[in-house]
Amino acid sequence: MAIRPVLRMGDPVLLQVAEKIDRFDTPELHALIQDMYDTMESLNGAGLAAPQIGVSLQVAIFGFDKNQRYPDADEVPFTVLLNPQLTPLSDEMEDGWEGCLSVPGMRGVVPRYAHLRYQGVDQYGTVIDRKVSGFHARVVQHECDHLQGILYPMRITDFRQFGFTDVLFPGQVVVDD
């Protein structure tokens, strides 16, 4: 289909709460998801939310076998998630480095729930209900934040651990965010 431009931090669309999807298995929805997938793949992303390409709908995609931007991350199954609901399964939080296609060239340490249940539906309206932890839980929270108008820098608690990737990790091969 098409690789779409990714909106960058500062664009007001990224700060909106996205609208819920009420019609499934439509040509328009399938085209949107294909464009999101093509865009995410072209940028080596771990996930992408519809608001990042200027569409304020509750659609997120994520998943990969291996990812250049997160080489130590465990595999995350490719998922199309609409109208998600997140439920922490414990109060345990984990700090981890995050980047974002909408905040290119930067990384920051973000606290996220370590164990999570996420529910929603896929593009066909089929129910999704998973309990996850680790990087999978981090990716889901990051992408679902986009659907609520939240970018990861808003979750950073220690700005000494936020900056440009090439400065934070000098000498490392850095895949641009």
C-alpha positions as CSV (number, residue, x, y, z in Angstrom):
1,M,0.0,0.0,0.0
2,A,1.8,3.1,1.2
3,I,4.5,4.3,3.6
4,R,3.0,7.3,5.4
5,P,4.9,10.2,7.0
6,V,5.1,9.8,10.8
7,L,4.0,12.8,12.8
8,R,6.6,14.2,15.3
9,M,6.3,15.4,18.8
10,G,4.7,18.8,18.8
11,D,1.9,17.9,16.3
12,P,-1.4,18.4,18.1
13,V,-2.9,15.1,16.7
14,L,-0.4,13.2,18.9
15,L,-2.0,14.8,22.0
16,Q,-5.6,13.8,21.2
17,V,-7.5,10.9,22.7
18,A,-8.2,8.7,19.6
19,E,-11.8,7.7,18.7
20,K,-12.9,4.1,19.2
21,I,-13.4,1.9,16.1
22,D,-17.0,0.8,15.7
23,R,-16.9,-0.9,12.3
24,F,-14.6,-3.9,11.6
25,D,-13.4,-5.8,8.6
26,T,-13.9,-2.8,6.2
27,P,-11.7,-2.0,3.2
28,E,-10.8,1.4,4.8
29,L,-9.7,-0.3,8.1
30,H,-7.6,-2.9,6.2
31,A,-6.0,-0.2,4.1
32,L,-5.1,1.8,7.2
33,I,-3.6,-1.2,8.9
34,Q,-1.6,-2.1,5.7
35,D,-0.2,1.5,5.5
36,M,0.7,1.3,9.2
37,Y,2.5,-2.0,8.7
38,D,4.4,-0.7,5.7
39,T,5.4,2.4,7.6
40,M,6.5,0.6,10.7
41,E,8.5,-1.9,8.7
42,S,10.2,0.8,6.6
43,L,11.4,2.4,9.8
44,N,12.3,-0.8,11.7
45,G,9.7,0.1,14.3
46,A,8.5,-2.2,17.1
47,G,5.0,-0.8,16.9
48,L,3.0,2.0,15.5
49,A,-0.3,3.7,16.5
50,A,-2.7,5.3,14.0
51,P,-2.3,8.8,15.5
52,Q,1.3,8.6,14.5
53,I,0.3,8.8,10.9
54,G,-2.3,11.4,11.5
55,V,-5.4,9.1,11.9
56,S,-7.0,9.7,15.3
57,L,-8.5,6.2,15.7
58,Q,-7.8,3.5,18.4
59,V,-5.7,1.3,16.2
60,A,-2.2,0.0,17.2
61,I,0.0,-2.6,15.6
62,F,3.2,-4.1,17.1
63,G,5.4,-7.1,17.0
64,F,8.6,-8.5,15.5
65,D,10.9,-11.5,15.4
66,K,14.0,-9.4,15.6
67,N,14.3,-5.6,15.7
68,Q,17.4,-3.6,14.9
69,R,16.3,-0.8,17.2
70,Y,15.9,-3.2,20.2
71,P,18.4,-6.0,19.5
72,D,18.2,-7.5,23.0
73,A,14.4,-7.6,23.1
74,D,12.5,-10.9,23.0
75,E,10.2,-11.7,20.1
76,V,6.8,-10.1,20.3
77,P,4.0,-11.7,18.1
78,F,2.6,-9.4,15.4
79,T,-0.7,-8.0,16.7
80,V,-3.4,-5.6,15.4
81,L,-5.1,-4.2,18.5
82,L,-8.2,-2.0,18.4
83,N,-10.0,-0.3,21.3
84,P,-7.5,-1.7,23.9
85,Q,-8.0,-1.9,27.6
86,L,-4.9,-2.4,29.8
87,T,-5.0,-3.9,33.3
88,P,-1.9,-4.1,35.4
89,L,-1.5,-7.5,37.0
90,S,0.7,-6.2,39.8
91,D,2.1,-3.0,41.1
92,E,5.6,-4.0,40.0
93,M,7.2,-1.4,37.7
94,E,10.3,-1.9,35.4
95,D,12.4,0.9,34.1
96,G,13.5,0.5,30.4
97,W,14.9,2.5,27.6
98,E,12.4,3.6,25.0
99,G,12.5,5.4,21.7
100,C,9.7,6.4,19.4
101,L,9.3,7.1,15.7
102,S,7.5,10.3,16.7
103,V,10.5,11.4,18.8
104,P,13.3,10.6,16.4
105,G,16.9,10.4,17.5
106,M,16.1,10.3,21.3
107,R,15.8,7.7,24.0
108,G,14.6,7.8,27.6
109,V,14.2,5.5,30.6
110,V,10.4,5.0,31.2
111,P,8.8,3.1,34.1
112,R,6.2,0.7,32.9
113,Y,4.1,-2.1,34.5
114,A,6.0,-5.3,34.4
115,H,3.0,-7.6,34.1
116,L,-0.1,-6.6,32.2
117,R,-3.3,-7.9,30.7
118,Y,-4.5,-6.4,27.5
119,Q,-7.9,-6.8,25.9
120,G,-9.4,-5.5,22.7
121,V,-10.2,-6.8,19.2
122,D,-8.4,-7.2,15.9
123,Q,-9.5,-5.7,12.6
124,Y,-12.1,-8.5,12.2
125,G,-13.7,-7.9,15.6
126,T,-12.1,-11.0,17.0
127,V,-11.5,-10.7,20.8
128,I,-7.9,-10.4,22.0
129,D,-7.2,-11.2,25.7
130,R,-3.5,-11.7,26.7
131,K,-1.4,-11.6,29.8
132,V,2.2,-10.5,29.1
133,S,5.3,-9.3,30.7
134,G,8.8,-7.9,29.8
135,F,9.3,-6.1,26.5
136,H,5.9,-7.3,25.2
137,A,4.2,-5.4,28.0
138,R,6.4,-2.3,27.4
139,V,5.5,-2.2,23.7
140,V,1.8,-2.6,24.4
141,Q,1.8,0.2,27.0
142,H,3.8,2.5,24.7
143,E,1.5,2.0,21.7
144,C,-1.7,2.3,23.8
145,D,-0.3,5.5,25.3
146,H,-0.4,7.0,21.8
147,L,-4.1,6.3,21.6
148,Q,-4.6,8.4,24.8
149,G,-2.5,11.3,23.5
150,I,0.6,10.4,25.6
151,L,4.1,10.3,24.3
152,Y,6.8,8.5,26.3
153,P,8.7,11.6,27.4
154,M,5.6,12.5,29.4
155,R,6.2,9.3,31.5
156,I,9.9,9.9,32.2
157,T,10.6,10.5,35.9
158,D,14.4,11.2,35.7
159,F,15.3,13.5,32.8
160,R,19.0,12.7,33.4
161,Q,18.1,9.5,31.6
162,F,16.7,11.2,28.5
163,G,18.6,12.5,25.5
164,F,19.9,12.0,22.0
165,T,20.7,8.4,21.2
166,D,24.1,9.1,19.8
167,V,25.1,11.1,22.9
168,L,23.7,8.6,25.4
169,F,25.3,5.6,23.6
170,P,28.5,6.9,22.0
171,G,30.3,4.5,19.7
172,Q,27.3,2.2,19.4
173,V,25.7,1.6,16.0
174,V,22.4,3.5,16.3
175,V,19.5,2.8,14.1
176,D,17.7,6.2,13.8
177,D,14.4,6.4,15.7
